[in-house]
Amino acid sequence: MAGQLRVVMAQLDFLVGDIPGNGQRVIEASRRGAEEMQADLVVFPELALTGYPPEDLLLRPSLSLRLDAALAAIQAEKLPVAIVLGLPLQENGLWYNGVVVIDQGEVVYRYHKQHLPNFQVFDEVRYFSPGKQVQVFPLRGVPTAITVCEDLWNEGPAEQASALGARLLININASPYHGTKLAQRQALLARQSENNSLTIVYVNLVGGQDELVFDGASMVYDHAGVRCMQAPVFVEGLYPVDFVVDQHCQPVSQPLPQLLSPEASSYQALVLGTRDYVLKNGFNSVVLGLSGGIDSALTLAIAVDALGPEKVTAVMMPFHYTSGMSLEDAEQQARTQSVDYRVLPIAPMYDSFMATLAEPFGERPGDTTEENLQARIRGVLLMSLSNKWGALVLTTGNKSELAVGYSTLYGDMAGGFDPIKDVPKTWVYRLASWRNREQEIIPQRVIDRPPSAELAPDQKDQDSLPDYAILDAILNLYVERDYSAEAIIAEGFDRPDVARAIRLVDINEYKRRQAPIGVRISDRGFGKDRRYPITNGWKPGI
């Protein structure tokens, strides 16, 4: 006679370092799973007790004391449900990225992650030792094995589980988002479940942590490689799944969520990453400079969607070169989105600076110094409002500008968080148009007009840079795919454009080191992904 099993996937947003608070969330979610959902098992994501990634908090001497206290508090509840919990485990003086199974207050199973990622945004080898072997244990009569995240991306652990007779494999994750990651996970789970004849429960973290965003999308695949259930992306929740247990552990299929467009998923990632960064760091509001251009327009839309209009202030800081169109469009968007809107002209301050600098500048002709001064005055104003109001300054620079240094250090780069830091300029336009699909939040002529910093008369971005479609394609090859200059030229790009773009990327590493962090939505952002030395003699030609 077939048996039944109910598993609840706890796709939750944990705060890094808040071990007591995270432990309490585990207790509350487990109690809900037991009492409201009649679950047999509640599964939490990777390193749920510390949050992910805890980074050098793992080196703190009090870590083990805090973990022991939180684990003891969970065990003391003696909840009538089994709990799969990710946390650091210490044995014989070594730390492991581990898992425990708690049943009726007792730890009945432990596992150590075998494959430690040490690439892109991951550096687990810095902190953890690798485990050695999957073990199978009976979970409500079902032969079950547990692995952690990267274990599933490598050959070995799933095969070990299958060889030991497991019918159910639980894989807990802290897998960050980028544009194609969900499709990659789905292909992986289909292959691993079918090849090893295992039903796989894949539970992923959700939420923002500094530059990373975790998108959830927890899933269940049956032993034949069929996706039977998937939780929503970017949404916290407890998601129950029923299984019929006989020869296999067959999940009961549920309707699958609609696939989001690339624009929709990227935008949701930006909103979630911005919301979590602001709120988790204790800010109640944000302030940003609204120029009438496309970058600040998209940033304002993200901020309002993340926090609500009552927590957002937009400041227009016009100068002699600010067009009437920019003034009108900035005010229109601010009014449409119902945010606090201020206009603070900077001409008087600029004149005061120039009067003070007249003698040391002497007879030297005007150049970008005067343009940068405008941006720096605006940065001073925004940071002053931030200090006075306790509001976080959002900067508005996109990935293309950051790549080539088309920004002003201590000017438009001054702030605490950049929501569109990993969004290429061409994608800024795509996301703005997508956001306008139901209601025109961003004035259409902001999208249609040629981009300009408006720091000089009749200035256009393309006076200083290649067309953004060309520039973004070159940057994708050089920054995200590590192509050499000659390899990029071989793809059909003009040699002068390639040489110019690469030179600008290379000489502006010092600027990027001083830029605020921002949401990562690509698989190679300017942050933990890319760690180039500022001082170096590398030649990019080959």
C-alpha positions in Angstrom: 0.0 0.0 0.0 1.4 3.4 -1.0 2.3 5.8 1.8 2.2 9.6 1.8 4.7 12.3 2.7 4.2 16.1 2.9 7.3 18.4 2.6 7.2 22.1 3.1 9.8 24.2 1.2 10.7 27.2 3.4 11.7 29.7 0.8 12.6 32.5 3.2 14.7 35.7 3.4 17.2 35.4 6.2 19.2 38.3 7.6 23.0 37.6 7.5 24.5 37.5 11.0 21.2 37.6 12.9 21.6 34.1 14.2 19.0 34.4 17.1 16.5 36.1 14.8 17.0 33.5 12.0 16.6 30.7 14.6 13.3 32.2 15.7 12.2 32.3 12.1 13.0 28.6 11.7 10.9 27.9 14.8 8.0 29.9 13.6 8.0 28.5 10.1 8.4 24.9 11.4 5.5 25.4 13.7 3.4 26.7 10.9 4.4 23.8 8.7 3.4 21.4 11.4 0.2 22.9 12.6 -1.3 24.7 9.6 0.1 22.4 6.8 0.4 19.1 8.6 3.9 18.7 7.2 6.2 15.7 7.9 9.2 17.8 7.0 10.2 21.5 6.6 13.2 22.2 4.5 15.2 25.5 4.9 17.9 26.9 2.5 21.6 26.7 2.7 23.2 28.3 5.8 19.8 29.6 6.9 20.9 30.0 10.5 23.6 32.5 9.6 22.2 33.8 6.4 24.2 33.6 3.1 26.9 34.6 2.5 28.2 35.2 6.1 31.7 35.9 4.8 34.1 36.8 7.6 31.5 36.6 10.3 32.4 32.9 10.1 35.8 33.9 11.6 34.4 35.5 14.7 35.4 33.7 17.9 31.8 33.8 19.2 30.3 32.1 16.2 30.1 28.6 17.7 28.5 30.0 20.9 25.8 31.8 18.9 25.1 28.8 16.7 24.9 26.4 19.7 22.4 28.7 21.5 20.2 29.0 18.4 20.3 25.3 17.7 19.5 24.5 21.3 16.5 26.9 21.2 15.2 25.1 18.1 15.6 21.7 19.7 14.0 22.8 22.9 10.7 23.4 21.0 10.5 19.7 20.3 8.3 20.5 17.3 6.2 17.7 15.8 7.9 17.9 12.4 11.3 17.0 11.0 13.4 20.0 10.1 16.2 20.2 7.5 18.4 23.1 8.5 21.5 24.6 6.8 24.2 26.0 9.2 27.9 26.0 9.7 29.0 22.9 11.6 32.3 22.5 13.5 34.0 19.1 14.0 37.5 18.5 15.2 38.4 22.1 14.8 37.2 22.4 11.2 34.2 24.3 9.9 31.9 22.7 7.3 29.0 24.1 5.3 26.5 21.7 6.9 23.0 20.4 7.4 21.3 18.9 10.4 18.0 17.1 10.5 16.1 17.8 13.7 13.3 15.4 14.7 11.4 15.7 18.0 14.1 17.9 19.3 16.9 15.5 18.5 19.6 15.9 15.8 19.2 12.7 13.8 21.4 13.4 10.8 24.4 15.6 9.8 25.9 16.2 6.4 28.9 18.3 5.2 28.9 19.9 1.8 31.4 18.2 -0.5 31.9 20.7 -3.3 32.8 24.2 -2.2 32.4 26.9 -4.9 35.4 29.1 -5.2 34.7 31.2 -8.3 32.8 34.4 -9.2 31.0 35.6 -6.1 31.8 32.5 -4.1 34.8 31.9 -1.8 33.7 29.1 0.5 37.2 27.5 0.4 38.3 30.5 2.6 36.0 29.3 5.4 35.0 25.6 5.0 36.5 22.2 4.7 34.9 19.8 2.2 32.8 16.8 3.3 33.4 13.4 2.0 30.3 11.2 1.6 26.5 11.3 1.3 24.6 9.1 3.7 21.1 7.8 3.4 18.7 7.9 6.3 15.0 6.9 6.7 12.7 9.9 6.6 9.2 8.7 7.5 10.1 5.5 5.9 11.6 7.0 2.7 15.3 6.4 2.0 16.5 10.0 1.9 19.8 11.8 1.2 20.7 15.5 1.6 23.2 17.6 -0.4 24.0 21.3 -0.5 23.9 23.5 -3.5 27.1 23.0 -5.5 27.1 19.3 -4.7 24.3 19.0 -7.3 26.4 20.8 -10.0 29.2 18.2 -9.7 29.3 14.5 -10.4 29.5 12.4 -7.3 27.0 13.3 -4.5 23.8 12.5 -6.4 25.4 9.3 -7.7 26.4 8.4 -4.2 22.8 8.9 -3.0 21.4 6.7 -5.8 23.9 3.9 -5.2 23.0 3.8 -1.5 19.3 3.3 -2.4 18.0 6.8 -1.8 14.6 7.6 -3.4 14.4 11.2 -2.3 17.3 13.7 -2.5 16.9 17.0 -0.7 19.2 19.8 -2.0 19.4 23.0 -0.1 20.7 26.2 -1.8 21.8 29.8 -1.7 21.9 30.2 -5.4 22.0 33.9 -6.5 20.1 35.2 -9.5 21.4 36.2 -12.9 19.5 36.3 -16.1 19.9 32.7 -17.3 20.3 31.0 -13.9 16.8 29.6 -13.6 17.0 27.8 -16.9 20.4 26.4 -16.0 19.0 25.1 -12.7 16.0 23.5 -14.4 18.2 21.7 -16.9 20.5 20.5 -14.1 17.7 19.1 -12.0 16.1 17.4 -14.9 19.4 15.7 -15.8 20.3 14.7 -12.3 16.9 13.4 -11.3 16.5 11.3 -14.4 20.1 10.0 -14.6 20.0 8.9 -10.9 16.4 7.9 -10.7 15.9 10.3 -7.8 13.1 12.6 -6.8 14.8 15.9 -6.0 13.5 18.6 -3.7 15.4 21.8 -4.4 15.0 24.6 -1.9 16.5 28.0 -2.6 17.0 31.1 -0.6 15.2 34.3 -1.5 16.1 38.0 -0.8 18.8 40.5 -1.3 22.2 40.5 0.4 24.5 43.4 -0.5 25.1 43.0 -4.3 23.5 39.5 -4.5 19.9 38.7 -5.0 18.5 35.2 -4.4 15.4 34.5 -6.5 13.9 31.4 -4.8 12.1 29.4 -7.4 12.4 26.3 -5.3 11.5 23.2 -7.3 10.6 19.5 -7.2 11.6 17.0 -9.9 10.4 13.4 -10.0 12.7 10.4 -10.7 12.0 10.7 -14.4 13.3 14.2 -14.7 9.9 15.9 -14.8 9.3 19.2 -13.0 6.3 18.7 -10.9 6.2 21.9 -8.8 8.0 25.3 -8.7 7.6 28.1 -6.1 7.3 31.7 -7.3 10.4 33.7 -8.0 11.4 36.6 -5.7 8.6 35.7 -3.2 9.0 34.5 0.4 6.7 31.7 1.4 6.1 28.2 2.8 5.3 25.9 -0.1 3.9 22.4 0.6 4.4 19.4 -1.7 2.8 16.0 -1.3 4.4 12.8 -2.3 3.0 9.3 -3.0 5.5 6.8 -1.6 5.7 3.4 -3.2 8.5 2.1 -5.4 9.4 5.7 -6.0 8.7 8.9 -4.1 6.4 10.5 -6.6 5.5 14.2 -6.1 1.9 15.3 -6.7 2.1 17.7 -9.6 1.0 21.3 -9.1 0.4 24.1 -11.7 3.7 25.6 -12.7 4.2 29.4 -12.6 4.2 31.4 -15.8 7.7 32.0 -17.1 8.8 35.6 -16.7 10.3 37.6 -19.5 13.9 38.6 -19.1 12.9 42.2 -18.5 10.3 41.2 -15.8 12.7 38.9 -13.9 15.6 41.5 -14.1 13.3 44.3 -12.9 12.0 42.2 -10.0 15.5 41.4 -9.0 16.5 45.1 -8.9 13.4 45.9 -6.8 14.0 43.1 -4.3 17.7 43.9 -4.1 17.1 47.5 -3.5 14.4 46.9 -0.9 16.4 44.5 1.1 19.5 46.6 1.1 17.7 49.7 2.3 15.5 48.1 4.9 18.0 45.5 6.2 20.5 48.3 6.8 18.0 50.3 8.9 17.2 53.1 6.5 13.6 54.4 6.4 13.9 56.4 3.2 16.0 57.1 0.2 17.0 60.3 -1.8 18.2 60.5 -5.3 19.1 63.0 -8.0 16.5 63.1 -10.7 18.0 64.7 -13.8 15.3 64.2 -16.4 17.5 61.5 -18.0 16.8 57.8 -18.5 19.1 56.4 -15.8 17.7 58.4 -12.9 14.2 57.9 -14.2 14.6 54.1 -14.1 16.2 54.3 -10.7 13.3 56.3 -9.3 10.8 53.8 -10.7 12.7 51.0 -9.0 12.9 52.9 -5.7 9.2 53.6 -5.6 8.3 50.0 -6.5 10.8 48.8 -3.8 9.8 51.1 -0.9 6.7 53.0 -1.8 6.5 56.7 -2.8 6.3 57.9 0.8 9.9 56.8 1.4 11.4 58.3 -1.7 12.6 61.9 -2.3 13.7 63.0 -5.8 15.9 66.1 -6.1 16.4 68.1 -9.4 19.5 70.2 -9.2 19.5 72.3 -12.4 22.3 74.3 -13.9 22.8 76.5 -16.9 22.9 73.5 -19.2 19.9 71.8 -17.9 17.2 71.9 -20.6 13.7 72.9 -20.1 12.7 69.4 -21.3 14.7 67.8 -18.5 13.0 70.0 -15.9 9.6 69.2 -17.2 10.2 65.5 -17.5 11.7 65.1 -14.0 8.8 67.0 -12.5 6.2 64.9 -14.5 7.7 61.6 -13.3 8.0 62.8 -9.7 4.3 63.9 -9.7 3.2 60.7 -11.5 4.9 58.5 -8.9 3.8 60.8 -6.0 7.2 61.2 -4.4 8.5 64.2 -2.5 10.1 66.4 -5.1 12.6 69.2 -4.6 14.3 71.6 -7.0 17.7 72.9 -5.7 19.6 75.1 -8.3 23.3 74.8 -8.1 24.4 77.9 -10.0 25.1 80.0 -6.9 27.3 77.3 -5.4 29.1 76.7 -8.7 29.9 80.5 -8.9 31.3 80.5 -5.4 33.5 77.5 -6.1 34.8 79.1 -9.4 35.5 82.4 -7.6 37.6 80.6 -5.0 39.4 78.5 -7.7 40.0 81.4 -10.1 43.5 82.2 -8.8 44.9 78.6 -8.7 43.2 77.8 -12.1 44.8 80.8 -13.6 44.7 81.0 -17.4 44.2 77.3 -17.9 41.3 76.8 -20.4 38.0 75.2 -19.3 37.8 71.4 -19.5 36.1 68.5 -17.8 37.1 70.0 -14.4 34.2 72.5 -14.6 31.9 69.7 -15.7 32.9 67.5 -12.8 32.5 70.4 -10.4 28.8 70.5 -11.3 28.4 66.8 -10.5 30.4 67.2 -7.2 28.2 70.0 -6.0 25.2 67.8 -6.6 26.8 65.0 -4.7 27.4 67.3 -1.7 23.8 68.4 -1.7 22.5 64.8 -1.8 24.9 63.6 0.9 23.9 66.6 3.1 20.2 65.7 2.8 21.2 62.1 3.6 23.0 63.2 6.8 20.1 65.5 7.9 17.2 63.2 7.1 18.9 59.8 7.7 18.0 58.8 4.1 20.2 56.6 2.0 21.5 58.2 -1.3 20.8 56.1 -4.3 23.2 56.7 -7.2 22.0 56.3 -10.8 25.0 55.1 -12.8 24.6 52.2 -15.2 27.0 49.4 -16.0 28.2 50.8 -19.3 29.1 54.1 -17.7 30.8 52.4 -14.8 32.8 50.2 -17.2 34.3 53.1 -19.1 34.5 55.7 -16.3 31.8 57.9 -17.7 30.9 59.2 -14.3 32.4 61.6 -11.7 34.2 60.4 -8.6 32.7 62.1 -5.5 30.0 63.5 -7.8 27.3 61.3 -9.3 29.1 58.3 -7.8 28.6 59.7 -4.3 26.0 57.6 -2.4 25.3 54.4 -0.7 23.7 52.1 -3.2 23.3 51.9 -7.0 20.3 49.9 -8.1 21.3 49.9 -11.8 25.0 49.3 -11.3 24.9 46.0 -13.3 22.4 47.2 -15.9 24.0 48.0 -19.3 22.7 51.2 -21.0 20.8 49.3 -23.7 19.0 47.3 -20.9 18.2 50.6 -19.1 16.1 51.4 -22.1 14.5 48.0 -22.3 13.6 48.0 -18.6 12.2 51.5 -18.8 10.0 50.5 -21.7 8.9 47.4 -19.9 8.0 49.3 -16.8 5.8 51.6 -18.9 3.9 48.7 -20.4 0.7 49.3 -18.4 1.1 52.9 -17.3 3.6 55.6 -18.5 5.6 56.1 -15.3 8.7 57.3 -17.2 7.8 60.1 -19.7 8.2 58.6 -23.2 10.5 61.4 -24.4 12.9 60.5 -21.7 13.2 57.1 -23.4 13.3 58.6 -26.9 15.7 61.5 -26.5 19.5 61.0 -27.0 21.2 60.6 -23.6 23.2 63.5 -22.2 24.9 64.3 -19.0 24.0 68.0 -19.6 27.3 69.2 -18.2 28.1 71.3 -21.3 26.2 73.0 -24.1 24.5 70.6 -26.5 26.4 67.6 -24.9 25.5 64.1 -26.0 26.9 60.8 -24.5 27.8 59.7 -28.0 30.2 62.6 -28.4 32.5 60.8 -26.0 31.5 57.1 -26.4 30.6 54.7 -29.2 27.0 54.1 -29.8 25.7 52.2 -26.7 24.5 49.2 -28.8 28.1 48.8 -30.0 29.7 49.7 -26.7 27.5 47.2 -24.7 28.3 44.4 -27.1 32.1 45.1 -26.8 31.8 45.3 -23.0 29.9 42.0 -22.8 32.7 40.3 -24.6 35.5 41.9 -22.7 34.1 42.2 -19.2 31.8 39.2 -19.0 33.3 36.7 -21.4 37.1 37.6 -21.1 37.6 38.1 -24.9 40.9 39.7 -25.9 41.0 42.8 -28.1 41.8 40.7 -31.2 39.1 38.2 -30.4 36.5 41.1 -30.2 37.7 42.6 -33.4 37.4 39.2 -35.0 33.7 39.3 -34.1 33.3 42.2 -36.5 33.8 45.3 -34.4 35.9 48.2 -35.5 39.4 48.2 -34.1 39.3 51.9 -32.9 36.0 51.3 -31.0 37.5 48.1 -29.4 40.7 49.8 -28.5 39.0 52.8 -27.0 36.5 50.8 -25.0 39.1 48.4 -23.6 41.4 51.2 -22.6 38.6 53.0 -20.8 37.7 49.8 -18.9 41.3 49.2 -17.9 42.2 52.7 -16.7 39.0 53.1 -14.7 39.4 50.2 -12.2 40.3 52.8 -9.5 36.9 54.4 -10.0 34.9 51.2 -9.7 36.6 50.3 -6.5 35.2 53.5 -5.0 31.7 53.1 -6.4 28.8 52.1 -4.2 27.6 48.5 -4.5 24.5 47.6 -6.5 22.3 44.8 -7.5 24.0 42.0 -9.5 21.8 40.7 -12.4 24.5 39.4 -14.8 26.9 36.5 -14.3 29.8 38.9 -14.2 29.2 42.1 -12.3 31.6 44.8 -11.1 32.0 43.6 -7.6 32.9 40.2 -6.1 32.9 38.7 -9.7 35.7 40.8 -11.1 38.8 41.5 -9.0 41.5 43.1 -11.2 44.5 45.0 -9.7 44.4 48.7 -10.0 48.2 48.9 -10.5 49.3 46.6 -13.2 51.2 46.3 -16.5 48.9 43.9 -18.3 48.5 44.7 -22.0 45.1 43.8 -23.4 46.0 43.2 -27.0 45.9 39.4 -27.1 
